[in-house]
């Protein structure tokens, strides 16, 4: 009876040893040569034989997690490289398009009549990413034909006005105070936000052209013109002097 128990115990030990040996062999040949799993073998070889399978399993799991983490980092690096390359290409395309040069096609007409026109450049941050730093500013160009009159108007933006061509008279009304100036090519005048401004082209032959830089104060890059007595009538913005004037 005792002999039978010993035989059964020996058989169990042999089975366990065979399982450990098989696991050890599988680990040595894991991943085409097992150079990574070899670390697991060395790591677990000092453990008691009955702890080695669990040790090997934990080691393999750690190796898998490390490989997955490396794969994620490599994918992120590739994605970052692609994004950086795309940004460089976009910046190059913007430079090739000469984002600092604007022709008449870059402007939108707000008012157009027989007496002249008012054109506004679209927001700078829509033109180019390189111009995002000046997104609070806008540019407009007023052209008043000879002997034309610009009716009282105002904007919700501060305005610096440069007389690019011609001559005339400008009047501003701010806080009830009226001021009038004679202007000609090269002059600069200021119209604060909310100040009522009107002007006249007194020349009978040349256009009066005024370039305006507007600093928006409510919504960045957004502003409104308010024309005439009703405040929003662009049709009455420009009118002509009578022939007797």
C-alpha positions as CSV (number, residue, x, y, z in Angstrom):
1,X,0.0,0.0,0.0
2,X,2.8,2.4,0.9
3,X,4.6,1.4,-2.3
4,X,1.5,2.3,-4.3
5,X,1.4,5.7,-2.7
6,X,5.0,6.3,-3.4
7,X,4.5,5.3,-7.1
8,X,1.5,7.7,-7.4
9,X,3.5,10.5,-5.8
10,X,6.5,9.9,-8.1
11,X,4.2,9.9,-11.1
12,X,2.7,13.2,-10.1
13,X,6.1,14.7,-9.6
14,X,7.2,13.4,-13.0
15,X,4.1,15.0,-14.7
16,X,4.7,18.3,-13.0
17,X,8.4,18.2,-14.0
18,X,7.4,17.4,-17.5
19,X,5.0,20.3,-17.6
20,X,7.6,22.7,-16.3
21,X,10.2,21.4,-18.8
22,X,7.7,21.8,-21.6
23,X,6.9,25.3,-20.6
24,X,10.6,26.1,-20.3
25,X,11.2,24.7,-23.8
26,X,8.3,26.6,-25.3
27,X,9.5,29.8,-23.7
28,X,13.1,29.2,-25.0
29,X,11.7,29.0,-28.6
30,X,9.1,31.7,-28.3
31,X,9.3,34.6,-30.9
32,X,11.6,33.0,-33.4
33,X,14.6,32.3,-31.4
34,X,13.4,33.4,-28.0
35,X,16.0,36.1,-27.4
36,X,13.3,38.1,-25.4
37,X,11.9,35.0,-23.7
38,X,15.4,34.0,-22.7
39,X,15.3,36.8,-20.2
40,X,12.2,35.2,-18.7
41,X,14.0,31.9,-18.4
42,X,17.0,33.5,-16.7
43,X,14.7,35.6,-14.5
44,X,12.7,32.5,-13.3
45,X,15.4,29.8,-13.2
46,X,16.2,30.5,-9.5
47,X,12.6,30.1,-8.5
48,X,11.3,26.8,-7.0
49,X,10.1,24.5,-9.8
50,X,6.5,24.7,-8.8
51,X,6.6,28.6,-9.1
52,X,8.4,28.7,-12.4
53,X,5.3,28.3,-14.7
54,X,3.6,31.3,-12.9
55,X,6.8,33.3,-13.1
56,X,7.1,32.6,-16.8
57,X,3.5,33.6,-17.5
58,X,3.9,36.9,-15.7
59,X,7.2,37.6,-17.5
60,X,5.6,36.9,-20.9
61,X,2.7,39.2,-20.0
62,X,5.1,42.0,-19.1
63,X,7.0,41.5,-22.4
64,X,3.7,41.7,-24.4
65,X,2.7,44.9,-22.6
66,X,6.2,46.4,-23.3
67,X,5.9,45.5,-27.0
68,X,2.4,47.0,-27.2
69,X,3.6,50.2,-25.5
70,X,6.5,50.5,-27.9
71,X,4.1,50.0,-30.8
72,X,1.9,52.8,-29.5
73,X,4.8,55.1,-29.1
74,X,6.1,54.3,-32.6
75,X,2.6,55.0,-34.1
76,X,2.4,58.3,-32.2
77,X,5.9,59.3,-33.4
78,X,4.8,58.5,-37.0
79,X,1.6,60.5,-36.6
80,X,3.5,63.4,-35.2
81,X,6.0,63.3,-38.0
82,X,3.2,63.3,-40.6
83,X,1.4,66.2,-38.8
84,X,4.7,68.2,-38.7
85,X,5.3,67.5,-42.3
86,X,1.7,68.6,-43.2
87,X,2.1,71.8,-41.2
88,X,5.4,72.6,-43.0
89,X,3.8,72.0,-46.4
90,X,0.8,74.2,-45.5
91,X,3.2,77.0,-44.4
92,X,5.2,76.6,-47.6
93,X,2.0,76.8,-49.6
94,X,0.9,79.9,-47.8
95,X,4.3,81.5,-48.4
96,X,4.1,80.6,-52.1
97,X,0.7,82.3,-52.2
98,X,2.3,85.5,-51.0
99,X,-0.1,86.0,-48.0
100,X,1.2,89.5,-47.4
101,X,0.0,90.8,-50.8
102,X,-3.6,91.7,-51.5
103,X,-5.2,92.8,-54.8
104,X,-8.7,94.0,-55.5
105,X,-10.0,90.4,-55.6
106,X,-9.1,90.0,-51.9
107,X,-11.7,92.6,-51.0
108,X,-15.5,92.3,-50.6
109,X,-17.6,95.3,-51.7
110,X,-19.9,96.6,-49.0
111,X,-21.2,99.5,-51.0
112,X,-21.0,100.2,-54.7
113,X,-22.8,103.1,-56.6
114,X,-22.2,105.6,-59.3
115,X,-20.5,107.9,-56.7
116,X,-18.0,105.3,-55.5
117,X,-17.5,102.2,-53.4
118,X,-16.5,100.8,-50.0
119,X,-14.5,97.5,-50.0
120,X,-13.4,95.4,-47.0
121,X,-10.6,92.9,-46.8
122,X,-11.6,89.6,-45.3
123,X,-10.3,88.7,-41.8
124,X,-6.6,88.2,-41.7
125,X,-6.8,84.8,-39.9
126,X,-8.9,83.6,-42.8
127,X,-6.3,84.7,-45.3
128,X,-3.3,82.9,-43.7
129,X,-2.3,81.1,-40.5
130,X,0.7,83.4,-40.5
131,X,-1.5,86.4,-39.9
132,X,-3.4,85.1,-36.8
133,X,-1.5,87.6,-34.6
134,X,-3.3,90.6,-36.2
135,X,-6.8,89.0,-36.3
136,X,-8.2,91.9,-34.4
137,X,-7.5,94.3,-37.3
138,X,-9.3,94.8,-40.6
139,X,-8.7,96.8,-43.7
140,X,-11.2,98.8,-45.8
141,X,-10.8,101.1,-48.8
142,X,-13.2,103.9,-49.6
143,X,-13.3,105.4,-53.1
144,X,-15.4,108.6,-53.5
145,X,-15.7,109.9,-57.1
146,X,-15.2,113.6,-57.9
147,X,-17.7,116.0,-56.3
148,X,-19.3,113.2,-54.2
149,X,-20.3,113.2,-50.6
150,X,-20.1,110.5,-47.9
151,X,-23.1,110.8,-45.6
152,X,-22.6,110.7,-41.8
153,X,-21.7,107.2,-40.6
154,X,-19.9,105.4,-37.9
155,X,-18.4,102.0,-37.0
156,X,-18.0,100.0,-33.8
157,X,-14.2,99.9,-34.4
158,X,-11.4,102.4,-34.0
159,X,-10.3,103.6,-37.4
160,X,-7.0,105.1,-38.7
161,X,-7.5,106.6,-42.1
162,X,-4.8,107.3,-44.7
163,X,-5.5,109.5,-47.7
164,X,-4.0,107.5,-50.6
165,X,-5.2,109.8,-53.4
166,X,-7.2,113.0,-53.9
167,X,-8.3,115.7,-51.5
168,X,-11.4,116.8,-49.6
169,X,-12.9,117.8,-46.3
170,X,-13.7,115.4,-43.4
171,X,-15.8,116.2,-40.3
172,X,-16.0,114.1,-37.1
173,X,-18.5,114.5,-34.3
174,X,-17.5,112.9,-31.0
175,X,-19.2,113.6,-27.6
176,X,-21.1,116.5,-29.2
177,X,-17.9,118.2,-30.5
178,X,-17.6,118.8,-34.2
179,X,-14.3,119.0,-35.9
180,X,-13.5,119.6,-39.6
181,X,-10.3,119.1,-41.5
182,X,-9.0,119.7,-45.0
183,X,-7.3,116.5,-46.2
184,X,-5.2,115.5,-49.1
185,X,-2.9,112.7,-50.3
186,X,-0.5,111.6,-47.5
187,X,-2.6,112.9,-44.6
188,X,-3.7,110.6,-41.8
189,X,-6.7,111.1,-39.5
190,X,-8.4,109.1,-36.8
191,X,-12.1,108.2,-36.3
192,X,-12.7,106.6,-32.9
193,X,-15.3,103.9,-32.5
194,X,-18.8,105.4,-32.4
195,X,-17.7,108.8,-33.7
196,X,-19.8,110.1,-36.5
197,X,-17.8,110.9,-39.6
198,X,-18.7,112.4,-43.0
199,X,-16.5,113.7,-45.8
200,X,-16.6,115.3,-49.2
201,X,-14.4,114.9,-52.3
202,X,-14.0,118.6,-53.3
203,X,-12.0,117.9,-56.4
204,X,-13.9,118.0,-59.7
205,X,-11.6,115.6,-61.5
206,X,-9.9,113.1,-59.2
207,X,-11.1,110.3,-56.9
208,X,-10.7,110.5,-53.2
209,X,-9.2,107.2,-52.0
210,X,-8.9,106.5,-48.3
211,X,-7.4,103.3,-46.8
212,X,-8.7,102.4,-43.4
213,X,-7.2,100.2,-40.7
214,X,-9.9,99.2,-38.2
215,X,-9.2,97.9,-34.7
216,X,-12.1,95.8,-33.7
217,X,-13.2,96.1,-30.1
218,X,-16.2,93.8,-29.6
219,X,-15.7,90.5,-31.5
220,X,-12.2,90.0,-32.7
221,X,-12.1,90.7,-36.5
222,X,-15.7,91.6,-36.7
223,X,-17.2,95.1,-37.1
224,X,-20.2,96.9,-38.6
225,X,-20.7,100.1,-40.6
226,X,-23.7,102.2,-39.7
227,X,-24.8,104.5,-42.6
228,X,-27.1,107.5,-42.7
229,X,-29.8,108.6,-40.4
230,X,-31.3,105.1,-40.0
231,X,-27.9,103.7,-39.2
232,X,-28.0,100.8,-41.7
233,X,-28.8,102.2,-45.1
234,X,-25.8,101.5,-47.4
235,X,-27.6,102.8,-50.4
236,X,-27.5,106.4,-49.1
237,X,-23.8,106.1,-48.1
238,X,-22.5,108.0,-51.1
239,X,-24.2,110.8,-52.9
240,X,-23.4,113.6,-55.4
241,X,-23.1,117.3,-55.0
242,X,-25.7,119.3,-57.0
243,X,-24.2,120.9,-60.1
244,X,-24.7,124.3,-58.6
245,X,-22.3,123.6,-55.8
